[in-house]
Amino acid sequence: MKRLLPVLALASVCSIANADQLTAVSFGGAYGAAQQKHMLDPFMKETGHKILFENYSGGIAEIKAQVESGNILWDVIDVEVIDLERACSEGLLEVIDHASLPPGDDGVPAAEDFSEAALANECGVGNIVWTVLYAYNNDTIKGGQPSSIADFFDTKTYPGKRALRKRPQVNLEWALIADGVPKEQVYEVLETDEGQARAFAKLATIADDIVWFDSWSQAPQLLNDGGAVMVQSANGRIFDAIQSEGKPFEMVWDAHLYDLDVWAIVKGTKKKDLAMEFIRFATSSKPLSGMPEVAYGPTRNSSYAYVDKAVIPKLPSSHLDKGVKASGEFWADYGESLGEKFNEWLLK
């Protein structure tokens, strides 16, 4: 037994140390680096707690495997809303007490400070707003400066190629809106066979002028080299080309399709209280104000006091009134069937 004492003592010390360590999971890259800089590092400095920061590729498979096995390896996780809704409904995430979130630095209560979408799901707290929009090149555009999604489909006034990501998402929503469907009715219409036919018919009007691409990295390249006069793009790609490379691009916010990422807590973690402490800190005014460094909008109004005024108009969160909230529920229900219809349409 005497030989076991040092081992047991060490295990006890490790257990105490691990009790102060949180495992957080996100998507890495520039986004993860911004979270590390503005959320994790300040939290560790202020509280003394350690955070092990890991990357994952999204989805809920890994979360589900941990919860179902009872072997919880992650505590707090950055989740896309399209995955959040399913994970929460399947009981894979803890319910969060939104009432415990701190007020903004200006004193406004959290319920009023956060955007409505940021607190729409009981299992998450909104972290960023990101979007898909279209952009044009001031040096190559002809016919004036486009400003609406209808202009994207107007090849007579604005001649030239349009670049679109090769998938039904966003393209079908845009087609219906350009064809006159009110933004707030787009998913209701797209649920019907008639609405789907209408969307494909509108896409067909510009079919000869579409350049299809697979990766968002191709969008600014096509705009820069003249492969297209307008391109669909994740906002961050165009933002970076403008800010870092000085490209003469313009972003058009009409009918942009926006969504959120949220912080959530994995069901069954033994560090729920510590995870919630981190979320309260990470989604407070100052930490969220760092997300515009990578072109994502803060989900709190009070965060904008810390953001460079020149950057604010280029963030998706500044244009929610012009946008459409992407429906994860719709695409979960119709994604497979519309994907098949889209591929069939491409072959026509």
Number of C-alpha atoms within 10 A of each C-alpha: 5 6 7 9 10 11 11 11 11 12 12 12 12 11 12 11 12 14 14 14 19 21 17 22 23 20 17 16 9 11 16 20 14 19 22 16 15 18 24 24 13 16 21 14 10 10 11 11 17 18 18 12 18 14 14 12 10 16 15 15 9 13 19 19 13 18 19 12 8 12 11 17 15 23 24 27 26 23 26 22 24 19 16 25 19 17 23 19 10 10 14 22 27 20 16 19 12 17 10 11 19 18 20 21 16 12 10 14 14 23 17 12 22 25 18 13 15 23 18 14 18 16 25 29 29 29 28 25 25 21 25 22 24 27 27 25 23 15 13 16 18 14 10 9 14 21 15 18 21 18 16 26 22 16 16 9 13 18 17 19 22 26 25 22 20 15 16 18 17 19 18 25 24 27 25 28 21 22 17 11 18 12 18 12 11 19 20 11 18 21 13 11 10 10 18 20 15 18 23 20 17 19 21 16 14 15 15 10 16 19 17 16 17 11 10 18 13 17 26 29 16 20 28 19 11 16 17 25 24 33 30 27 24 22 26 21 18 29 25 16 16 16 11 9 9 10 18 14 20 19 22 22 25 21 25 31 24 22 25 24 22 23 27 30 27 27 25 18 21 12 20 18 11 18 23 21 15 23 25 17 20 21 27 26 26 22 22 28 26 22 25 24 17 18 27 26 30 34 30 27 21 23 24 21 13 13 19 12 10 7 15 18 11 22 23 29 26 16 18 20 13 15 21 22 17 21 15 18 14 14 17 12 11 13 16 11 10 18 15 11 15 19 13 10 13 11 6 6
